[in-house]
Every structure is written in structure tokens, then in C-alpha cells.
Amino acid sequence: MTAVDRIKKLAKDQKMSVYELEEELGFGRNTIYQWTKRTPSAERVRKVADYFGVSIDYIMGRSQSSDAYPEIDLADTEDVILTFEGKTIPQEDIELIKQLLRKNKN
């Protein structure tokens, strides 16, 4: 599925045409359809992605998930390095965070 196909589907799901989307975003007529022949600017792809609340990767076909912000379960992060403000969170702090979150659940 091409970027244009994905955008058409997103627009259809919102009960709007691609032309209406282009107007809403301030694009010229047929701008999105031209993306079948030339590469769109990153800024325009971002505008479309933001409008529909999906990721740029989804629009460009690099991800099958349309979630702009996929959920990540903190309990399933054993092989992931978590950071905060550019610094790695030590494992003991992650365990403390998990404990605090579990307490707030009850």
C-alpha cells in the first residue's frame, strides 16, 4: 500500500475526500495525488500524520500500525534501555517506579 493509498483510507474512514483533506491542510489541489510520482516533503507528510493522529512511519509504509504513540508496557521492558531527560534510568529506579505504579493501582 502506498502513502497515497494509506491517506485515502484514512480520509475515507473520516468520511472525507482527499480533496477536502488538502483544503483543510492548506495544500493545493491534487498535491497528495502527485505523491504517486514524486516524493513529498517531510513537512507535508507530518501535517497529514498529525491531522489523522498517526505516525509518519505509518503514512510512508514503514509501520503497519497507525498508532502515533504505541503503548509500551513497563513490565515488558527487560531488554530495553529506558531514559529520562537523556540519561539512562538505572534498573533499581525502574523497579522503584514499578512498585509505585503497582501501589497506585490498588
C-alpha positions as CSV (number, residue, x, y, z in Angstrom):
1,M,0.0,0.0,0.0
2,T,1.4,3.4,-1.0
3,A,1.4,6.6,1.1
4,V,-1.4,7.9,-1.1
5,D,-3.4,4.7,-0.6
6,R,-3.0,5.0,3.2
7,I,-4.0,8.6,3.1
8,K,-7.1,7.8,1.0
9,K,-8.1,5.1,3.5
10,L,-7.6,7.5,6.5
11,A,-9.6,10.2,4.8
12,K,-12.4,7.7,3.9
13,D,-12.5,6.5,7.5
14,Q,-13.1,10.1,8.5
15,K,-15.8,10.4,5.8
16,M,-13.9,13.0,3.8
17,S,-12.3,13.1,0.4
18,V,-8.6,13.6,-0.3
19,Y,-9.6,17.0,-1.8
20,E,-11.3,18.0,1.4
21,L,-8.2,17.0,3.3
22,E,-5.9,19.0,1.0
23,E,-8.2,22.0,1.5
24,E,-8.2,21.5,5.3
25,L,-4.4,21.4,5.4
26,G,-3.9,24.3,3.0
27,F,-2.4,22.1,0.3
28,G,-3.0,22.8,-3.4
29,R,-5.5,20.7,-5.3
30,N,-4.0,17.3,-6.3
31,T,-1.0,17.7,-4.1
32,I,-1.4,14.4,-2.4
33,Y,-2.2,12.5,-5.6
34,Q,1.1,13.9,-7.0
35,W,2.9,11.9,-4.3
36,T,2.5,8.9,-6.6
37,K,5.0,10.5,-8.9
38,R,7.3,12.5,-6.6
39,T,8.4,12.3,-3.1
40,P,6.5,14.6,-0.7
41,S,8.2,17.0,1.7
42,A,8.7,15.7,5.2
43,E,6.7,18.7,6.5
44,R,3.7,17.9,4.4
45,V,3.7,14.2,5.4
46,R,4.0,15.4,9.1
47,K,0.9,17.6,8.6
48,V,-1.1,14.7,7.3
49,A,0.1,12.4,10.0
50,D,-0.7,14.9,12.7
51,Y,-4.1,15.6,11.2
52,F,-5.1,11.9,11.5
53,G,-3.1,11.2,14.7
54,V,-0.9,8.6,13.1
55,S,2.8,8.2,12.7
56,I,4.8,9.4,9.8
57,D,6.1,5.8,9.5
58,Y,2.6,4.6,9.0
59,I,1.9,7.1,6.2
60,M,5.1,6.1,4.5
61,G,4.6,2.4,4.8
62,R,7.4,1.7,7.3
63,S,4.9,0.6,10.0
64,Q,1.8,-1.4,9.8
65,S,0.4,0.2,13.0
66,S,-1.3,3.5,12.6
67,D,-0.7,4.3,16.3
68,A,1.4,7.5,16.6
69,Y,2.2,6.7,20.2
70,P,2.1,2.9,20.6
71,E,1.6,1.7,24.2
72,I,4.6,0.1,25.8
73,D,4.1,-1.9,29.0
74,L,6.8,-1.0,31.5
75,A,6.6,-4.6,32.8
76,D,7.8,-5.8,29.4
77,T,11.0,-3.7,29.1
78,E,13.6,-6.1,30.3
79,D,15.6,-5.8,27.0
80,V,15.0,-2.1,26.5
81,I,17.1,0.8,27.8
82,L,14.8,3.4,29.3
83,T,15.9,7.0,29.5
84,F,14.7,10.2,31.1
85,E,16.0,13.6,30.0
86,G,18.7,11.9,28.0
87,K,20.1,9.8,30.9
88,T,19.7,6.1,31.3
89,I,17.3,5.1,34.2
90,P,19.1,2.7,36.5
91,Q,17.4,-0.7,36.9
92,E,16.9,-0.1,40.6
93,D,15.0,3.1,39.8
94,I,12.8,1.2,37.2
95,E,12.0,-1.3,39.9
96,L,11.0,1.5,42.3
97,I,8.8,3.1,39.6
98,K,7.1,-0.2,39.0
99,Q,6.5,-0.6,42.7
100,L,5.0,2.9,43.0
101,L,2.7,2.3,40.0
102,R,1.5,-1.0,41.4
103,K,0.7,0.6,44.7
104,N,-1.3,3.3,43.0
105,K,-3.3,0.6,41.2
106,N,-4.7,-0.8,44.4
